[in-house]
Amino acid sequence: MSLRRALGLRMVAATLVGVIAGMPVAGWAQQPDQSGGFTLKVQSDIVLTNVVVRDKKTGEVVKGLKASDFTILENGKPQKIESFDYQNVDEAAVLREKSTVIGKATIADLVNGEFAANPASLRDHRLIVMFFDLSSMQPEDIDRAVESAQDYVKKKMQPADLVALVSMATGLSMDQDFTSDKVALLRGLGKYNGTEGTGFANGNEGGNSGGTADDASSFTSDDSEYNALNTDRELYAIRTIAKSLERVDQRKSLLYFSGGLTRQGIENQASMRAATNEAVKANMAIYSVDSRGLEALPPVGNASTGSLRGTAAYSGGAMQSQLDANFGSQETLATLSSDTGGKAFFDSNDFAPAFQQVQHDTEAYYIVGFRSTNTARDGSFRHLTVKLNRTDVKLDYRPGYYAPADFQHQKTEDREQALMEELRSDLPATDFAVYLQALYFRMGDNKFFVPVSLIIPGSQIHSVKNGDRDKANIDIIGQVKNAEGIVVGNVRDTVKLALDAAQQVQQKKIQYSTGFTLAPGRYHLKFVVRENQTGAMGSFETDLQVPDLKKIPLKLSSIVLSSQRVPNTAKKTASPLVRDGMEWIPNVPHVFRQDQHLYFLYEVYDPAKERGSPEPASSPGLTRREGGPVRVLTSIEFLIGGVKVYETPLVEAKAVNIPERGAVAFQFDVPLTPLKPGTYVCQVNVIDDAGGSFSFPRMAMRVEPGAAPVVAPAAATGAPVTSGGPMKP
């Protein structure tokens, strides 16, 4: 296996072992419904859209309309209106809102439904979320935004207005739940004034120093990818806020105060679509406010920067660069607003129109719902057209929505995002079974190699016919976290399978191997596997203890039981499972057939030297030499019901055969032909005779009948033939 860097650790690149012949583990095959019943799955999605109806001449809201007055079309096709409601702030009732402790609550409280005592009581209220993106605003931008919000609360906030405060600096937090309490809101807004904004710059894509300030910095870095991460972070915050409010049918308005949202470098289209789609599903309109206000863009820069490099200040290049950067930072904000039915406010130092627009758009509106006649879950954008049976009015509504997408219609970015979300989710994926085994081998004084093997049932892998062979592919993602919850290892791979249909893949297993280099300690492993024909996922989580062998008298590695070895000619590999050009494939379920061989592999570290034995003489030209003589004894027993039915001959090791790791490695080859089918307890006996320490680990294994009737030769009727012993360097 080749090595690659993963979060500061060297991680063995994952390789596909292949389809391994063998009996499937119990529970892998799908079981028929013995009761004779059936399961009926019904999925119905209703699409809601807000419609504001105003008189063309006076601009007044038109009231008293009925569902029969409206016609709604999706991509030009009429839809049947299933639900209809009218919201009017003039009819607002007194709300007993449930407030949170300012500065203590997080956005998780919002997600868990802690935004109101009773969502039904939010009827006929304006729901306004003020979101201050402190990470993108300079201190002076924050002052302007906060002052405008305070002015709204003091002078223009109406009894029907319910306002929540959310901010993002180093993390996303809910600072005030929905409330009409002006004192609480002013107190929460006042805390933002003292916050120093991070003020991330828009970045310098390409690392070009032309037109930049000559401030003694000779190198101008390309930070476009870094800023792309910032943009994803902000879009994810908007998505989280929208998701937390989707339980309420009323229209929500998000006032998003930002210092610009630049998309450059590698643009994540999935993040943009996900944020827009979540806002639309939550019936939330985004009103973007550029807190920088009206900016002067002098060609040679302002007094806060040094003189410009090059001739860009005189050719118009610097001016054009500033205009492009300013437009780029506003374009994403404008897209978010237009796609969600809101509006964007740029290039103005007066932010009052943003608050007025929110109040104007939500003073009275109709909520029209329908179930789309287009049942395709293709994830496409569907345009909405709303008509009224009169011509003297003006309608205001959002232009459309994204249809739900099944796996076959998801884009690559969406698929990757779904895989990451499943990895982060506490809820396991159980579409099919996944089995995992993690072992450990010492590589150094404080470093262990942990090989990980995943088993996936072949019966669950859907394939596409291609002649006499089937094609399929699976996605695998996994991570290792230490005891503090910090990710210390990652793996992400897509494995393509070409399966011979004649080999009856349904009765076989697919095994995937990877590995991590870890220090002694406690870890948590989680892997998610997805087959890419139907999108079904399976996951496996487990805790792993990498031992500190310094505290153990006899230092023994994990014991590998294998039924297969495959060629591996890699010149450099850190995996102890690669020996003499062959790679040992761990048998995870410990289920073997009579016509297979049972291979054992394990290592003993730092065995004691025999007393009184001389050290070996040094050899010229050799940088490494074997240590003094040792005496390690080992054998393997097979027991049924506590009775020993077979034991391999005793093997004695007198030298450390892997001196670079201070290890004595043992490998055994045990043919299973004469063993009767059944369940065995396998005991490995290891004795360090010179040090007076010993270990007798046990494990269960099962022998199944072979694929064909097995006839034991006369010479092999006594016991299985055992070949093995200490490996030679």
N, C-alpha and C positions, 0 to 999 in steps of 0.2 A: 504494500500500500504506500502511496506517496503521501508526504506530509504537507499540511497547509496551515496557515495561521488562523486562529479563531478566537477573538477577544483575548489576546495576550497568551493563549495557549496554543501548543502545537497539536493539531487534531488530524488523525489519519483520515485521508479522503475515503469516503464511503465507496464500497464496491459491491456490485451485485454478485452474489454467489451463484444464484440460478435456481432452477426448479429442481428440488431434491426429491428423489424417489423415496417413498416410504409410506407407511400407514398414517392416515390423518389422525390428529389428536381428537379425542372424544369431544363432541360439541361443536366441531367445525362445520359439519354439514347441516344444511337447513332441514329442520324437522317438519313434516306435514302436520296440519291441524287435525288432531285425532277426534275433536269434538264435532267435526263436520260443519262448523260455523264459518263465518267470513267476517272480514273487517271492511267497513265502508268508510272511506276517507273523503270528507267534503271540505273544499277550500273555496272561500268566497271573499273577494276583496272589493270593498266599496271605495270609490274615489270621491273625495270631498273637495269642493272648490268654493271660495268666497266670491260673491258678486256684489259689487257696490253699484247701485242704480241712482243716477242723478239726472235732474232736468237739464237739458242742454242750455237753456237760456238763463235760468236762475242759479243753477248749481246745487239746488236743494235736493236732499235725499227723497226718493220716491218711496212711499210706504204703502202697505196694504196689498202688495202683489201676492199672487198665489202660484203654486207649482205649475199649474196649467198655463200660466203666462210665459213660462220659460221654455226654451228649446236648447238643448245642449248637444253638441256634435263632437265626436272624437275622430280625428283625421277625416273629417267630412261626413262621417256616418252618424245618424241620429241615435241617441241613447235614451233609455227609459229612466226617468227620475224616480229614484227609490226613497229618498229622504229629502226633507225640505224644512228649513228653520229660519227664523228671523231674529236677529240680535240688535237690540237698541239700548244704548247706554242711558237714555233718559229713563228707562225702566229699571235701572240698577237697584238691587236690594242691598241691605247692609250685610257685609260678609264678616264672619268671625274667622279671620285668617289665623293660621298657625305660623308664628314667627320662629325663626331660628336664632341662635346666638351669633351675633356678628363676630366674624373672624374665627369662629370655631368650626362651623359646618363646612363640609366639602360638597363637591358636585354629586358625590355618591348619595347624599341625602335627597337631592332632587330626583335622581334616577330611581330611588326607592319609593318615590311617591310622597315625599314629605313637603310638598309645595302648597298644600291646602288641606284643611280639615275635611272638606267635602267638595269634590270637583263639580258636582251639580250646582253648588251655590255660586260658582263663578259665572253663571249665566248673566248676560247683559252687562258685563264688565269689560273694560279694556285691560288686557294682560300685556304688560310691557316689561321686557327684560333689557336692562342696560348692561352691556358687556364691554368692559374696559380692557383692551388688549395692552397691558402695561409693557409687555415685552417688546412691542414695536414702536412705542411712543417715547419721545424725548421729554424731559421734565416740563418744559414750557408747553408742549402739546397736552400733557396731562392736566396742567393748570387750566387751559382753555376748555377742555372737555368737561372737567369737574365743575367749573364756574357756570357753564351753560346748563348742566344738569341741575345744579343747585338753584339756578334762576327758574327753571321749569318747575321744580318741586315747590318753591316758595310762591310763585305767581300764577302759574298756568295749570298746575295739577288739579284735576276735577275729582269730585267724589267717586265717580265710577272708575277712576284709574287705580289699578293695582300694579305696583312696580316691584321688581326684584333686581338685585345687584349681583353681578358675577364679574370676576376679574381673573386675569391670567398674567402672572409674572414668571416665577419658576414653576408654578403649578396652577391648575384650574381650581378655583374655590368659589363657593356660593356665599357671599358676604351678607346677604339679606334676602329672606324669602319674600314672596308676594305680600305686600302690605300697602295700606293707604295711610299709614302713620308717617307724617312728614318729618317728625323729630327723628325717628329711627332711620329714615332714608338720608337725611342731612348728616347724621352722625356717621353713617356708613360711607357717604361720599367724601366726607372730610378726611377720612383715613387715606384716600388715594392721593391727596395733595402732598402728603409727606413722603410718598413713595418715589424712589428714584427709578425712572424708566430705564430699561436695558438699552433701548434705542438701537436695535440691530440695524446696521447699514443695509442698503439695498444690494450691496455686493458689486464686484467688478468682474463680470463674466469674461473669461479668456485671459485675465491677468495682464491686461494692456495698461502700461503706465502713461500713455499719452493722454493729455488733458486732465491728469490728476495733480494734486497739490505737491509742490516740491518742498516737502517738510523733512528732509534729511533721510527719508526712507527710500532706499535704492531699489527695493524689491516690492512689487505689487502682486499679491497672490490672487489666484483664481478661486474665489470663495463661493462660486455659484451653487455647487452641490451642497455646501453647508447651509446656504440660505434656502435651498429647496427643502431641506429638513425643517427649517423654521416654518415655512409655509404649510407643510403637511401637519405640523403640530397645531397651527392655528385653525386649519380646516377641521382637524379632528376635534378640537374644542367646540367649534360650532355644531358639529355633528352630535357631540355628546349632549349639549344643551337641548338641541331639538329632540333627541330621543327621549330625554327626561320629561318632555312636555306633551308627548304624543297621545297621552291618555285623555286629554281635554280636547273636545271638539271645537271649542271657540277659537277664533283667530288669535294668534300670538304675534307680537311685534318685537323683533330683536333690534335694538339700537346698538350698532357695532361701531364703537369708537376705536380707530386704528390709525397708526402712522404709515399706512400703506401695506399692501400685501403683494409682494413681488413673486412671480413665478418665473424662474429661470433655471438654467442647468437642465437636469433631467426632470421634466415636469411629470408629476404624478396625476394623470387624468382620473385615476380611480378615486383619489382623495377628493377632487373637485366634484365629481359626480355623486360620490357618497354623501358629501355635505349638503349639496343641493337637494338630492333625493330625500334625505332624512328631514330636511326643513319642510319640503313639500308634504311629506307624509304626516308631519306633525302640525300642518296647517299654520306654519310660522313664516312670516314675511321678514326679510332682512332689510333694514335701513342702514346703509353704510355711511359713515361720517368720517371723512379724512380730517383728523384732528390737527394736521399741519396748517390747515387754513389756506389763505392766499399766499403763495410763495413768490418772492422775487428771484428771478434766475439771471443774474448778471453774467455776461459772457466770460469775464475774467475772474469770477468768484466773488464772494463777499469777504468782509473783514475777518471772519472766523477761520479762513483757510489761507494757506500760503500761496505764493505765485504758482501759476500752472506750468507744468513741463511742456516742452515742445511748442509747436505753432498752432495748436488747436484753438487757443484763445483768439487768434487773429483770422483763422480760416472759417470760423463758424462751427467747427467740429465740437468744441466744448459746449456751446449752446445747444447744439442738436443732441449731444449726449445727455445733457441735463433734462431736456424735454422728453427724450425717449425713456429715461429712467423714471421721471415723474409720471408719465402716461402708463408705463408698465406697472407701477405700484398701485395705480388706481383702476386698471382694467379688470383685475380679478374681483375687486370690491364691486365694481359696476355689474359684472356678470352674476355674482351672487345675488345682488338686489333684483336685477331684472328677471332672473329665472325663478325667483321665489315670490314675485308679486310685490316687492318693495321698491324703494327708490334710493338712489345714491346722491350724496351731497358733497361736492368737491369745490375747491378753490373759493372758499368763503370763510371769513372769520366770524360770521354770525351763524351759530348752530341752531338758533331758535326755530328756523323753518323745518328742521328735521322732526322736532317734537310736535310742531303744528301739523305736519303731514301725517304723522302717526295718529294723532287725535282725529284728523279729518277723515282718514281712510277707515277708521274703526268706529265712527260714531253710530253707524247703522249699516248692516249688510245682511245679505241672504246667504245661507249655507245650503248649497245644492249638492246632493249626492246621487251617484249612479253606479251600477255595476257594468263594467265594460263588456260589450258583446264580443270583443276580441279576446279570446281566452289564451292566446299564445303568450307564453312567458319568455319573451325574447329580449327583455331589458331595453327595448327601443324607446325613444322619446316620442310621446303621443301628443299631438297638438289638440288643444281644446278651443272650441268656438261656442260662445253663449249668445243666444239671440232672444229678443223680447218681442211680443206681439204689438209693439208700438214703436214709432220712429222718432219721438220727441225726447228720447232719453239717451244718456251715454253710459255704457257699461264698463266697469273696471274689474278685471279678473286676471289670474295668472295664466300664462300662455300654454301650459301643459304640464305633463308629469312623466316620470320614467316608469315604464311598466315593470312588474316583477320579472325576474330572470331566473330560469332554471339553470342547472349546471351547463347544459349544452350550449346555452347562449351567452354565458358569462364571458367577458373579455379577460385577457391574460392578467391584467392588473387586478380585476375583481376576484379572480380565482386565487391569486396570491394573497390578497387581503383576507379572503375567507379562511385560507389555511393558517394565516397568522392569528386571526381572531380565535380559531379553534384551539390553537396552541396556548393562547392567553386565557381561554375560558376555563372556569372551574367545573363546568358541566362536561362530562366525558362524551366523546363520540362513540357510539356503540352500533353503527350500521353493520360492522363485521368485527370479528375477534382479531386481536393482535396480541402476540406473546413476545416477551422480551427476557433476555438473560444478560446479565452484566458480570464479568469476571475481573480479576485484577492480577497483575504481574509487576514486580518491582523493577524499576529502571535505574534508580539511583537512591541516594540516602533519603530523600524527601520527595520522591517522584514515582508515580505508579502509572502504568499503562492499563487502561480499562477498556477491553474489547466488549462491544455491545452487539448482540445478535437479535434481529427481529424475525419473527415467523408470521407469515401472512397466509391464511388458508387459500389454496388455489381455487376452491369452489366459489369464492366470493369475488374473484377477479374476472370482470367482464371483458371480452375481447372482440375484435373485429375480424371477420373472416377474410383471409387473403390467400386464396388457393388452398394448398394443403397445410398451411400454417396460419396461426392466429397471431394477431398483433395487439398488444396492450401496453399501457404504461401506467406507472404509479408515481405519485409525489410523496416524498418523505421529508418531514421536518421534525426536528427535535432540539432540546436544549437541556443543559445541566445547570442547576442552581446550587449554590453552597448553602450553609446553614443560615446565613444572613439574607437569603433570598436573592443574591446577586448572580446574574447569569455568567457562568465561567466557561461555557462551551456551547457551540451551536453546530448543527448539521442541517443542510438543505440539499436535496438531490431529487432529480427526476430520473427514473429508471425505465428504460424501454425493454419490453419483453417480446421475444419472437418465440412462440410456443408451438411445438409440434402437436397438432390435434390428435395424432395417433397415439400419443403417450398418455392420454387420459389425464389431462391436467387437473380435472376435478378431484382426483384422488391424491394429489400431491401438494407440496408446500413450497412457498417461495421464501427464501431466507436472504436477509440483507445484513451486511456486516459493516460496522464502523468502529471508531474507537476514540478515546480521549486520554489526555495526559493530565493527571490530577494529583494533588497533594493529599496526604492522609486527612480524613475528616468525614463529616456527614454531608450527603448530597441528595438532591431530588431530581430524578430523571423523568422527562415526559416526551413521548414521541406521538406524532399524528401521521397516519397513513391515509392517503386518498387514492382510490382508483378512478382514473380519468375518463371512464366511459359513462358512468352514471353519477359520479361525484360522491359516491358513498365514502364515509370516513370511519376509521377506527382509531382508537387511542390507547395508550398504555402509560401508566404512571407508577413509579415505585421509588422508595427510598433506598439509598446506597450508602453503605459504610465502607470506606477505604481504611483498612486498619493501619495503626502505627506499629509496625513490626519490631520496633526497638524495644517494646515492652513485652514481647512474646519470646519465650525460651527457644522454641523451634519455629523458625520463620518459614512458613509454607505458603506458596501461591494458591490460587484457585486451581481446582482439578478439572481439566477439560475432558469430557467424554465426547467422542466423535465417531461418526460412521463414514466419513468422507474426507478425502484429502484431494485438493486440486492444485495444478501447477501454478506457481507464482515465481516468476523470474525477475522480479524487481530487484535492482542492485542495492537500493537503499530502502530499508523499511524498519520502523520502530516496533513492529508487532512481534511479540514472542511466539505468535501462532504460525509464523513462517519459519520453516526448518528445512534446510537443504533443498531449496527450490520448490517446496511443497507447502501449501497453506492448509492448516487444520480447520475444519468447519465444525464448530460446536453443535452437538445434537441437543437442542434446547429442551424438548420434551423427555429425553432419555428413553425413547422407544426405539428398539432395534429389531431387525428381522434375523432369523436364523441364518440366512444366506449372506449376512453382512459381517464385517470385521468390527470389533470394538477397539478403538484407539484411545489410549490414556496419555495425557500430557500434564506434567506438573513440575514445579521447581522448588528446591530448598535453598535458602539464602544464608550466607555466612555460617556454614557449619563449623563446629569446633575442630581445631587441629589436634591430632593425636599427640599426647605428651611424649617428650623425648625424641621425637622424630626430627631429623635435620631438615632445614629448608633446602629446596632444590637450588642447584647452582644456576647463576645467571648465564644466559646465552648471548653471545655477541650479536648485535644488530637487532635484537628484539626489545621493544619498548614495554611489552607486557609478558609476564610469566605466571605460571600457575603457582598458587600458594603451597603451603606445606601439606602433607598428606592428611586426608580426612577419612572418616569411616561412617558412611550413611547407608543404612539398610532399609529396603522397602519391598513390599509384596502387596498383592491385591487378593482379597477374599470375596467370594460370592456366597450369600446365605439366603436360605428360604425358611421362614418360620423360626429363625434363630439358630438353625442348623447349617453348618458350613458344608457346602456341596462341592466347592472347588477353591483352591488357592494356587496362585502362580508361584513358580520357584522364587526363592529369595534372591534379590539382586543387591550387590554391594558396590558402592561407589567409593573410590579411594582418592579422587582428585576433583577439584572445582573445574568443571568443563566449560563454563562461561565466565572467564575471569573478569571481563569488563563489568559484569553485574554481580560478581561474587556468588554465582548460582551453580548448583548442581541440578541439571535438567534430566528428567526421566521421561521415557516414552515406551509404551507397551502396545503390542498388537495381539489381540485375543480373538481368534476365530470363534464364532458363536454357533457353528453347525451342530456340535454335540449337545449343546445346552437345550433343555426342554423349554417350551413356551411357558411363561409365567412371570411373576413379579419377584425380583431379587433385591436384596440389600447388598450394595457393593461397599466394602470397607477397604480403605487404603491405609496400609500400615507403613509408617515412616518413623525410623529410629535414628537419632544422631548418637551413635555409640560413643564417640569421643567426648561429647558434651553431656551425655546422660539425659537428653530430652527426647520426647517422643510425641506423636500425634496420630490419631486413628479416626480421621473423618469418614462419615458414612453418607451415602446417597442412595435413593431408590432408582431402579431402572426396570424396564420391562422388555422381555423377549417375546416377539410375535412369530407365528409360523412364516416360513419363507414364501416367496412368490410361487414356487413350484415345490413339489414333494422333495424333501431332502433325504438322501440316502448316505449315511455316514460310512466312510471307508473302514475296512476292518482294522487298520492300523490306528484309527482315531477313535475307537470306541471307549477308551479309558477316560480321557479328559481333553479339554481344549489345548491345542498347542499354543504355547506362549513364547513370543519373541520380544525381547525388550532389554532394557538396562539403561545405564547412564549414557547420555549423549556424548559424543566426542566432539571436541571443539573443531 
